Amino acid sequence: MGPDVSMAVCCAFPVLVSLLLVRFAYVMYHSGHMPSKLSASAAGMRSLIVLGSGGHTAEMMNVVTTLQKDRFTPRYYVAALTDNMSLQKAQVYEQSLVRVEVDKEESVENAQFVQIYRSREVGQSYITSIATTLLATSHAIWIIIRIRPQVIFCNGPGTCIPLCVSAFLLKVLGLGWSSIFYIESIARVKKLSLSGLLLYKLRIADQFFVQWPQLQQKYPRACYAGRLIKYRLASQDLYRPVC
């Protein structure tokens, strides 16, 4: 065995062990995890909704308001650990869905709010961001394994990258299946955001939406649907092309 082959084996071995450990953890967690009322909803699909600071959250909440609530349930809202405002907006919205007192318990069970470590804070050096990115990625993998979302909605915050990559890797390993819907921000007129470009180039997103026709011309695999706050998603739309 030559030195090159030995080096390749040494590099591949930790990766293989890591993949086996992830698969073992997934199987062990779900084999002993009794399905709760939250995860046993037969009518809906577990939906992971990624929120970002500022305009990202505003746009995503506009999209959420158009969803068929009985189809996309339970809903898990995820935001960065340092972003409390986004989750507060989601909580206010979910509380607004409660019409009568008897519906409160069901409404609470249909929505949960999760925080995740941020890969990189604004102004953080790239050297120190390596460690925080690894931490965020490991946290994202755990969130995806625990929730097992059937559909993921995101629109550009950096928080969505480790979550989408984790869901994609689990899909490749045959450990779960998540339909990833990426909705590019309406502020992106001429080019994609960095998050959007990564998900587009790596073909991680199952459906990729843009809100400007010139973006669809530049990125032909994207779907132009105009202003997506007017687009009503139903469960059957997850499994058919909308372009």
MARBA-427646 format. One record per residue: residue number from 0; x, y, z of N, C-alpha, C in turn; chain; residue in three letters. Coordinates in steps of 0.05 Angstrom, whole numbers, always signed. Layout:
REM residues N
NUM / X / Y / Z / X / Y / Z / X / Y / Z / A / ALA
...
***
This chain:
REM residues 243
0 / +17 / -24 / +0 / +0 / +0 / +0 / +18 / +25 / +0 / A / MET
1 / +15 / +42 / -20 / +32 / +65 / -23 / +24 / +87 / -3 / A / GLY
2 / +42 / +107 / +0 / +36 / +129 / +19 / +11 / +145 / +12 / A / PRO
3 / +6 / +148 / -15 / -18 / +163 / -23 / -44 / +149 / -15 / A / ASP
4 / -44 / +122 / -18 / -67 / +107 / -11 / -71 / +107 / +20 / A / VAL
5 / -49 / +105 / +34 / -51 / +106 / +63 / -62 / +133 / +73 / A / SER
6 / -53 / +154 / +60 / -63 / +181 / +68 / -93 / +184 / +62 / A / MET
7 / -101 / +173 / +39 / -130 / +174 / +32 / -147 / +159 / +52 / A / ALA
8 / -137 / +135 / +60 / -152 / +119 / +79 / -153 / +133 / +106 / A / VAL
9 / -131 / +146 / +114 / -131 / +160 / +140 / -151 / +184 / +140 / A / CYS
10 / -153 / +196 / +117 / -172 / +219 / +114 / -201 / +210 / +113 / A / CYS
11 / -205 / +188 / +99 / -233 / +178 / +95 / -244 / +165 / +120 / A / ALA
12 / -226 / +153 / +136 / -236 / +138 / +160 / -251 / +155 / +180 / A / PHE
13 / -241 / +179 / +188 / -257 / +196 / +206 / -284 / +204 / +195 / A / PRO
14 / -285 / +209 / +169 / -310 / +217 / +156 / -330 / +194 / +158 / A / VAL
15 / -321 / +170 / +151 / -338 / +146 / +152 / -348 / +141 / +181 / A / LEU
16 / -330 / +144 / +200 / -338 / +140 / +228 / -359 / +160 / +236 / A / VAL
17 / -355 / +185 / +228 / -374 / +206 / +235 / -402 / +201 / +223 / A / SER
18 / -402 / +191 / +198 / -428 / +185 / +185 / -442 / +162 / +199 / A / LEU
19 / -426 / +142 / +207 / -438 / +119 / +221 / -449 / +128 / +249 / A / LEU
20 / -434 / +146 / +262 / -443 / +155 / +288 / -469 / +171 / +286 / A / LEU
21 / -471 / +187 / +264 / -496 / +203 / +260 / -519 / +184 / +255 / A / VAL
22 / -514 / +163 / +238 / -536 / +144 / +233 / -543 / +129 / +258 / A / ARG
23 / -524 / +121 / +274 / -529 / +106 / +299 / -545 / +124 / +318 / A / PHE
24 / -537 / +149 / +321 / -551 / +168 / +339 / -580 / +172 / +329 / A / ALA
25 / -584 / +174 / +303 / -611 / +178 / +292 / -629 / +154 / +298 / A / TYR
26 / -618 / +130 / +293 / -634 / +106 / +298 / -640 / +102 / +327 / A / VAL
27 / -620 / +106 / +344 / -624 / +102 / +373 / -644 / +122 / +384 / A / MET
28 / -642 / +147 / +375 / -660 / +168 / +385 / -689 / +162 / +378 / A / TYR
29 / -694 / +154 / +353 / -721 / +151 / +344 / -732 / +123 / +351 / A / HIS
30 / -715 / +103 / +356 / -725 / +77 / +365 / -736 / +78 / +393 / A / SER
31 / -725 / +95 / +410 / -735 / +97 / +437 / -751 / +122 / +442 / A / GLY
32 / -758 / +136 / +421 / -773 / +161 / +424 / -802 / +156 / +417 / A / HIS
33 / -820 / +154 / +436 / -848 / +150 / +431 / -860 / +174 / +418 / A / MET
34 / -875 / +171 / +397 / -888 / +193 / +383 / -907 / +208 / +401 / A / PRO
35 / -904 / +233 / +404 / -922 / +249 / +420 / -945 / +259 / +403 / A / SER
36 / -964 / +272 / +416 / -986 / +283 / +401 / -977 / +304 / +381 / A / LYS
37 / -955 / +318 / +388 / -944 / +338 / +370 / -934 / +326 / +344 / A / LEU
38 / -921 / +303 / +346 / -908 / +292 / +322 / -926 / +271 / +308 / A / SER
39 / -949 / +266 / +320 / -966 / +245 / +309 / -989 / +256 / +293 / A / ALA
40 / -987 / +281 / +285 / -1009 / +293 / +270 / -1010 / +280 / +242 / A / SER
41 / -1033 / +267 / +236 / -1036 / +253 / +211 / -1043 / +272 / +188 / A / ALA
42 / -1055 / +294 / +195 / -1065 / +312 / +174 / -1044 / +331 / +164 / A / ALA
43 / -1024 / +338 / +181 / -1006 / +359 / +173 / -977 / +348 / +169 / A / GLY
44 / -960 / +366 / +160 / -932 / +360 / +156 / -915 / +378 / +174 / A / MET
45 / -896 / +365 / +187 / -878 / +380 / +205 / -863 / +401 / +188 / A / ARG
46 / -866 / +426 / +196 / -854 / +448 / +180 / -834 / +463 / +197 / A / SER
47 / -810 / +466 / +186 / -789 / +482 / +199 / -787 / +508 / +185 / A / LEU
48 / -791 / +530 / +199 / -792 / +557 / +188 / -768 / +572 / +199 / A / ILE
49 / -749 / +579 / +182 / -725 / +593 / +190 / -729 / +623 / +189 / A / VAL
50 / -725 / +636 / +211 / -728 / +665 / +213 / -700 / +679 / +215 / A / LEU
51 / -699 / +703 / +204 / -674 / +718 / +205 / -681 / +746 / +216 / A / GLY
52 / -661 / +761 / +222 / -666 / +787 / +234 / -676 / +807 / +213 / A / SER
53 / -691 / +827 / +222 / -700 / +848 / +204 / -719 / +840 / +183 / A / GLY
54 / -713 / +847 / +158 / -731 / +842 / +135 / -735 / +813 / +129 / A / GLY
55 / -716 / +796 / +136 / -719 / +767 / +131 / -743 / +756 / +146 / A / HIS
56 / -746 / +764 / +171 / -768 / +754 / +187 / -795 / +766 / +177 / A / THR
57 / -794 / +791 / +170 / -819 / +804 / +160 / -829 / +790 / +135 / A / ALA
58 / -811 / +784 / +116 / -819 / +770 / +92 / -828 / +742 / +97 / A / GLU
59 / -814 / +728 / +114 / -821 / +700 / +120 / -848 / +698 / +134 / A / MET
60 / -854 / +717 / +152 / -879 / +717 / +166 / -902 / +723 / +146 / A / MET
61 / -896 / +739 / +126 / -916 / +744 / +105 / -923 / +719 / +90 / A / ASN
62 / -902 / +703 / +85 / -906 / +678 / +71 / -922 / +658 / +89 / A / VAL
63 / -915 / +658 / +115 / -928 / +640 / +134 / -958 / +645 / +135 / A / VAL
64 / -966 / +670 / +133 / -994 / +677 / +135 / -1010 / +665 / +112 / A / THR
65 / -997 / +659 / +90 / -1011 / +647 / +66 / -1012 / +617 / +67 / A / THR
66 / -998 / +605 / +86 / -998 / +575 / +88 / -1025 / +565 / +97 / A / LEU
67 / -1032 / +542 / +88 / -1055 / +528 / +98 / -1047 / +515 / +125 / A / GLN
68 / -1057 / +527 / +147 / -1048 / +520 / +173 / -1053 / +490 / +180 / A / LYS
69 / -1075 / +479 / +170 / -1081 / +451 / +176 / -1063 / +432 / +161 / A / ASP
70 / -1051 / +441 / +139 / -1033 / +424 / +123 / -1004 / +426 / +134 / A / ARG
71 / -995 / +449 / +142 / -968 / +454 / +151 / -968 / +456 / +182 / A / PHE
72 / -970 / +433 / +195 / -971 / +432 / +224 / -960 / +406 / +233 / A / THR
73 / -945 / +405 / +255 / -937 / +428 / +272 / -916 / +445 / +259 / A / PRO
74 / -915 / +470 / +268 / -896 / +489 / +257 / -874 / +495 / +278 / A / ARG
75 / -849 / +492 / +269 / -826 / +498 / +286 / -812 / +523 / +275 / A / TYR
76 / -812 / +543 / +291 / -798 / +568 / +283 / -770 / +568 / +295 / A / TYR
77 / -750 / +573 / +278 / -722 / +572 / +286 / -709 / +600 / +281 / A / VAL
78 / -695 / +610 / +301 / -681 / +635 / +298 / -655 / +633 / +313 / A / ALA
79 / -636 / +651 / +307 / -610 / +652 / +320 / -613 / +657 / +350 / A / ALA
80 / -594 / +647 / +365 / -595 / +649 / +394 / -596 / +679 / +403 / A / LEU
81 / -584 / +696 / +388 / -582 / +724 / +395 / -605 / +741 / +382 / A / THR
82 / -624 / +727 / +369 / -645 / +742 / +356 / -672 / +735 / +369 / A / ASP
83 / -679 / +751 / +390 / -703 / +746 / +405 / -728 / +759 / +391 / A / ASN
84 / -723 / +780 / +376 / -746 / +794 / +364 / -761 / +777 / +344 / A / MET
85 / -746 / +760 / +328 / -759 / +744 / +308 / -778 / +724 / +320 / A / SER
86 / -769 / +710 / +341 / -786 / +690 / +354 / -810 / +704 / +367 / A / LEU
87 / -806 / +728 / +378 / -828 / +742 / +390 / -850 / +748 / +369 / A / GLN
88 / -842 / +756 / +345 / -861 / +761 / +324 / -876 / +736 / +316 / A / LYS
89 / -862 / +713 / +316 / -875 / +688 / +309 / -895 / +680 / +332 / A / ALA
90 / -887 / +685 / +356 / -905 / +678 / +379 / -930 / +695 / +378 / A / GLN
91 / -926 / +721 / +372 / -950 / +739 / +370 / -969 / +729 / +348 / A / VAL
92 / -957 / +721 / +326 / -974 / +712 / +304 / -989 / +686 / +311 / A / TYR
93 / -975 / +667 / +323 / -988 / +642 / +331 / -1010 / +647 / +351 / A / GLU
94 / -1005 / +666 / +370 / -1026 / +672 / +389 / -1050 / +685 / +376 / A / GLN
95 / -1045 / +699 / +354 / -1068 / +712 / +341 / -1086 / +692 / +327 / A / SER
96 / -1076 / +668 / +323 / -1092 / +647 / +310 / -1112 / +635 / +330 / A / LEU
97 / -1108 / +640 / +356 / -1126 / +630 / +376 / -1152 / +647 / +376 / A / VAL
98 / -1174 / +634 / +370 / -1199 / +649 / +368 / -1216 / +646 / +393 / A / ARG
99 / -1216 / +622 / +404 / -1232 / +618 / +428 / -1215 / +604 / +449 / A / VAL
100 / -1223 / +604 / +473 / -1207 / +593 / +496 / -1200 / +564 / +492 / A / GLU
101 / -1219 / +548 / +482 / -1214 / +519 / +480 / -1193 / +512 / +459 / A / VAL
102 / -1187 / +531 / +441 / -1167 / +526 / +420 / -1139 / +532 / +429 / A / ASP
103 / -1135 / +543 / +452 / -1108 / +552 / +460 / -1089 / +528 / +463 / A / LYS
104 / -1098 / +506 / +475 / -1080 / +483 / +479 / -1071 / +472 / +452 / A / GLU
105 / -1090 / +469 / +434 / -1083 / +459 / +407 / -1064 / +478 / +393 / A / GLU
106 / -1069 / +504 / +395 / -1051 / +523 / +382 / -1023 / +522 / +392 / A / SER
107 / -1020 / +519 / +418 / -993 / +517 / +430 / -979 / +492 / +420 / A / VAL
108 / -994 / +470 / +418 / -981 / +445 / +409 / -974 / +446 / +379 / A / GLU
109 / -987 / +462 / +364 / -982 / +464 / +335 / -959 / +482 / +329 / A / ASN
110 / -947 / +495 / +348 / -924 / +513 / +343 / -904 / +511 / +366 / A / ALA
111 / -879 / +509 / +358 / -857 / +510 / +377 / -835 / +529 / +367 / A / GLN
112 / -819 / +539 / +386 / -800 / +560 / +380 / -772 / +551 / +389 / A / PHE
113 / -754 / +550 / +370 / -727 / +539 / +375 / -706 / +560 / +369 / A / VAL
114 / -685 / +560 / +385 / -662 / +578 / +379 / -638 / +561 / +372 / A / GLN
115 / -621 / +572 / +354 / -598 / +558 / +345 / -573 / +576 / +346 / A / ILE
116 / -550 / +565 / +350 / -526 / +581 / +351 / -521 / +593 / +323 / A / TYR
117 / -512 / +618 / +323 / -507 / +632 / +298 / -479 / +625 / +288 / A / ARG
118 / -476 / +620 / +262 / -450 / +613 / +251 / -430 / +636 / +254 / A / SER
119 / -440 / +660 / +249 / -421 / +683 / +250 / -437 / +708 / +257 / A / ARG
120 / -428 / +721 / +277 / -441 / +747 / +285 / -430 / +769 / +267 / A / GLU
121 / -445 / +790 / +265 / -437 / +813 / +249 / -411 / +825 / +261 / A / VAL
122 / -391 / +827 / +245 / -365 / +838 / +254 / -346 / +818 / +265 / A / GLY
123 / -355 / +793 / +267 / -338 / +772 / +279 / -316 / +765 / +259 / A / GLN
124 / -292 / +760 / +269 / -270 / +753 / +251 / -274 / +725 / +239 / A / SER
125 / -263 / +721 / +215 / -266 / +696 / +202 / -252 / +673 / +216 / A / TYR
126 / -231 / +679 / +230 / -216 / +658 / +244 / -233 / +647 / +267 / A / ILE
127 / -244 / +664 / +283 / -261 / +654 / +305 / -287 / +643 / +295 / A / THR
128 / -296 / +651 / +271 / -321 / +641 / +261 / -320 / +611 / +253 / A / SER
129 / -295 / +601 / +250 / -292 / +572 / +243 / -304 / +555 / +266 / A / ILE
130 / -297 / +562 / +290 / -307 / +547 / +314 / -337 / +550 / +317 / A / ALA
131 / -347 / +575 / +314 / -375 / +579 / +317 / -391 / +566 / +295 / A / THR
132 / -380 / +564 / +271 / -393 / +551 / +249 / -396 / +521 / +254 / A / THR
133 / -375 / +509 / +265 / -376 / +480 / +272 / -396 / +475 / +294 / A / LEU
134 / -397 / +493 / +313 / -417 / +491 / +335 / -445 / +493 / +324 / A / LEU
135 / -449 / +513 / +307 / -476 / +517 / +295 / -484 / +493 / +278 / A / ALA
136 / -465 / +482 / +263 / -471 / +459 / +246 / -479 / +434 / +263 / A / THR
137 / -464 / +429 / +284 / -471 / +406 / +301 / -498 / +410 / +315 / A / SER
138 / -504 / +435 / +323 / -530 / +441 / +334 / -552 / +438 / +314 / A / HIS
139 / -547 / +446 / +289 / -567 / +444 / +268 / -573 / +414 / +262 / A / ALA
140 / -552 / +397 / +262 / -557 / +369 / +257 / -575 / +357 / +279 / A / ILE
141 / -570 / +365 / +304 / -586 / +355 / +326 / -615 / +365 / +323 / A / TRP
142 / -619 / +390 / +315 / -646 / +401 / +311 / -661 / +385 / +290 / A / ILE
143 / -648 / +380 / +267 / -660 / +366 / +245 / -667 / +337 / +253 / A / ILE
144 / -649 / +324 / +268 / -654 / +297 / +277 / -677 / +296 / +296 / A / ILE
145 / -678 / +315 / +314 / -700 / +316 / +334 / -727 / +322 / +322 / A / ARG
146 / -728 / +342 / +304 / -754 / +351 / +293 / -763 / +333 / +270 / A / ILE
147 / -744 / +325 / +253 / -750 / +310 / +229 / -770 / +325 / +211 / A / ARG
148 / -763 / +349 / +203 / -782 / +365 / +188 / -788 / +353 / +160 / A / PRO
149 / -812 / +354 / +152 / -820 / +345 / +125 / -817 / +367 / +104 / A / GLN
150 / -818 / +391 / +113 / -814 / +414 / +95 / -800 / +436 / +111 / A / VAL
151 / -782 / +450 / +97 / -766 / +471 / +108 / -770 / +496 / +91 / A / ILE
152 / -777 / +518 / +105 / -780 / +544 / +91 / -758 / +563 / +101 / A / PHE
153 / -744 / +575 / +82 / -724 / +595 / +89 / -721 / +615 / +67 / A / CYS
154 / -711 / +639 / +74 / -709 / +660 / +55 / -684 / +677 / +57 / A / ASN
155 / -662 / +664 / +66 / -637 / +678 / +62 / -619 / +683 / +86 / A / GLY
156 / -629 / +683 / +111 / -610 / +688 / +133 / -589 / +666 / +135 / A / PRO
157 / -565 / +673 / +144 / -544 / +653 / +146 / -550 / +630 / +163 / A / GLY
158 / -570 / +633 / +181 / -578 / +611 / +199 / -589 / +587 / +183 / A / THR
159 / -599 / +592 / +159 / -612 / +571 / +144 / -592 / +552 / +132 / A / CYS
160 / -567 / +560 / +128 / -547 / +544 / +114 / -541 / +518 / +130 / A / ILE
161 / -533 / +519 / +155 / -528 / +494 / +169 / -552 / +476 / +172 / A / PRO
162 / -576 / +488 / +174 / -601 / +472 / +176 / -606 / +458 / +150 / A / LEU
163 / -605 / +472 / +128 / -610 / +460 / +101 / -589 / +439 / +94 / A / CYS
164 / -564 / +445 / +100 / -543 / +426 / +94 / -546 / +401 / +110 / A / VAL
165 / -554 / +404 / +136 / -558 / +381 / +153 / -581 / +364 / +143 / A / SER
166 / -603 / +377 / +135 / -626 / +362 / +124 / -619 / +348 / +98 / A / ALA
167 / -603 / +361 / +82 / -595 / +349 / +56 / -577 / +325 / +61 / A / PHE
168 / -558 / +327 / +80 / -540 / +304 / +86 / -556 / +280 / +97 / A / LEU
169 / -575 / +285 / +114 / -591 / +264 / +125 / -608 / +251 / +103 / A / LEU
170 / -616 / +267 / +83 / -631 / +256 / +60 / -613 / +238 / +44 / A / LYS
171 / -588 / +247 / +39 / -569 / +231 / +24 / -563 / +204 / +38 / A / VAL
172 / -562 / +205 / +65 / -556 / +181 / +80 / -580 / +163 / +84 / A / LEU
173 / -603 / +172 / +74 / -628 / +157 / +77 / -640 / +157 / +105 / A / GLY
174 / -633 / +178 / +120 / -643 / +179 / +148 / -668 / +197 / +151 / A / LEU
175 / -676 / +210 / +130 / -699 / +227 / +132 / -704 / +241 / +105 / A / GLY
176 / -726 / +254 / +102 / -733 / +267 / +77 / -746 / +294 / +84 / A / TRP
177 / -733 / +315 / +75 / -744 / +342 / +78 / -745 / +356 / +51 / A / SER
178 / -768 / +367 / +44 / -770 / +384 / +20 / -762 / +412 / +28 / A / SER
179 / -740 / +423 / +16 / -730 / +449 / +23 / -740 / +470 / +4 / A / ILE
180 / -754 / +489 / +14 / -764 / +512 / -2 / -748 / +537 / +5 / A / PHE
181 / -734 / +547 / -15 / -718 / +571 / -10 / -732 / +594 / -25 / A / TYR
182 / -737 / +616 / -11 / -751 / +639 / -22 / -732 / +663 / -21 / A / ILE
183 / -721 / +671 / -43 / -702 / +693 / -43 / -717 / +719 / -36 / A / GLU
184 / -703 / +736 / -21 / -714 / +761 / -12 / -721 / +779 / -36 / A / SER
185 / -743 / +794 / -33 / -751 / +812 / -54 / -731 / +835 / -57 / A / ILE
186 / -713 / +838 / -37 / -692 / +859 / -39 / -670 / +851 / -59 / A / ALA
187 / -669 / +825 / -66 / -649 / +815 / -85 / -661 / +817 / -113 / A / ARG
188 / -652 / +838 / -127 / -664 / +844 / -154 / -646 / +834 / -176 / A / VAL
189 / -619 / +837 / -174 / -601 / +831 / -196 / -584 / +806 / -191 / A / LYS
190 / -580 / +799 / -165 / -564 / +775 / -159 / -574 / +763 / -134 / A / LYS
191 / -567 / +737 / -130 / -576 / +723 / -107 / -559 / +730 / -83 / A / LEU
192 / -570 / +726 / -59 / -555 / +729 / -35 / -535 / +706 / -33 / A / SER
193 / -516 / +708 / -14 / -496 / +687 / -11 / -510 / +661 / -3 / A / LEU
194 / -529 / +662 / +15 / -544 / +638 / +23 / -558 / +625 / -1 / A / SER
195 / -572 / +642 / -17 / -586 / +633 / -40 / -567 / +621 / -61 / A / GLY
196 / -545 / +634 / -65 / -525 / +624 / -85 / -514 / +597 / -77 / A / LEU
197 / -509 / +593 / -51 / -499 / +567 / -42 / -519 / +545 / -46 / A / LEU
198 / -544 / +550 / -38 / -565 / +530 / -40 / -572 / +524 / -70 / A / LEU
199 / -569 / +545 / -87 / -575 / +541 / -115 / -552 / +526 / -129 / A / TYR
200 / -528 / +534 / -124 / -505 / +521 / -138 / -502 / +492 / -129 / A / LYS
201 / -506 / +487 / -103 / -503 / +460 / -92 / -528 / +443 / -96 / A / LEU
202 / -549 / +455 / -107 / -574 / +440 / -113 / -586 / +428 / -87 / A / ARG
203 / -584 / +443 / -66 / -595 / +433 / -40 / -625 / +438 / -38 / A / ILE
204 / -634 / +461 / -48 / -662 / +468 / -46 / -678 / +452 / -67 / A / ALA
205 / -701 / +441 / -58 / -718 / +426 / -76 / -734 / +445 / -94 / A / ASP
206 / -742 / +468 / -83 / -756 / +489 / -98 / -742 / +515 / -91 / A / GLN
207 / -736 / +530 / -111 / -721 / +555 / -108 / -737 / +578 / -121 / A / PHE
208 / -747 / +596 / -104 / -765 / +617 / -114 / -750 / +644 / -115 / A / PHE
209 / -755 / +659 / -136 / -745 / +687 / -137 / -769 / +705 / -142 / A / VAL
210 / -766 / +730 / -135 / -789 / +749 / -137 / -785 / +770 / -159 / A / GLN
211 / -764 / +766 / -175 / -760 / +784 / -198 / -754 / +768 / -223 / A / TRP
212 / -767 / +774 / -245 / -764 / +758 / -270 / -736 / +757 / -280 / A / PRO
213 / -720 / +779 / -276 / -693 / +779 / -287 / -675 / +759 / -272 / A / GLN
214 / -682 / +754 / -246 / -667 / +733 / -232 / -673 / +705 / -242 / A / LEU
215 / -698 / +701 / -250 / -704 / +675 / -261 / -690 / +670 / -288 / A / GLN
216 / -687 / +692 / -303 / -673 / +690 / -329 / -643 / +684 / -324 / A / GLN
217 / -632 / +695 / -303 / -604 / +691 / -297 / -599 / +664 / -284 / A / LYS
218 / -618 / +655 / -269 / -616 / +629 / -255 / -640 / +612 / -264 / A / TYR
219 / -637 / +598 / -287 / -660 / +584 / -299 / -674 / +563 / -282 / A / PRO
220 / -659 / +551 / -263 / -672 / +531 / -246 / -690 / +543 / -224 / A / ARG
221 / -689 / +569 / -222 / -706 / +583 / -202 / -734 / +585 / -213 / A / ALA
222 / -753 / +588 / -195 / -781 / +591 / -203 / -790 / +620 / -197 / A / CYS
223 / -800 / +634 / -217 / -810 / +661 / -213 / -840 / +659 / -207 / A / TYR
224 / -848 / +668 / -184 / -876 / +667 / -176 / -887 / +694 / -168 / A / ALA
225 / -873 / +715 / -176 / -882 / +742 / -168 / -879 / +746 / -139 / A / GLY
226 / -896 / +761 / -127 / -895 / +765 / -98 / -907 / +741 / -84 / A / ARG
227 / -890 / +727 / -70 / -898 / +701 / -59 / -917 / +703 / -35 / A / LEU
228 / -921 / +728 / -25 / -941 / +730 / -4 / -969 / +726 / -15 / A / ILE
229 / -972 / +726 / -42 / -998 / +721 / -54 / -1000 / +692 / -63 / A / LYS
230 / -979 / +677 / -60 / -979 / +649 / -69 / -987 / +631 / -46 / A / TYR
231 / -1008 / +616 / -49 / -1018 / +599 / -27 / -1008 / +571 / -31 / A / ARG
232 / -993 / +561 / -12 / -981 / +535 / -14 / -1000 / +514 / -2 / A / LEU
233 / -1003 / +493 / -17 / -1019 / +470 / -7 / -1000 / +446 / -7 / A / ALA
234 / -1009 / +424 / +6 / -991 / +401 / +10 / -984 / +389 / -17 / A / SER
235 / -1002 / +389 / -37 / -995 / +377 / -63 / -974 / +393 / -78 / A / GLN
236 / -970 / +419 / -71 / -950 / +435 / -84 / -922 / +426 / -77 / A / ASP
237 / -919 / +411 / -56 / -892 / +402 / -48 / -881 / +381 / -66 / A / LEU
238 / -897 / +369 / -82 / -888 / +346 / -97 / -893 / +350 / -127 / A / TYR
239 / -897 / +374 / -136 / -899 / +379 / -165 / -885 / +405 / -171 / A / ARG
240 / -874 / +407 / -195 / -860 / +432 / -202 / -880 / +455 / -206 / A / PRO
241 / -872 / +479 / -198 / -889 / +502 / -199 / -878 / +522 / -219 / A / VAL
242 / -857 / +516 / -233 / -845 / +534 / -252 / -860 / +535 / -278 / A / CYS
***
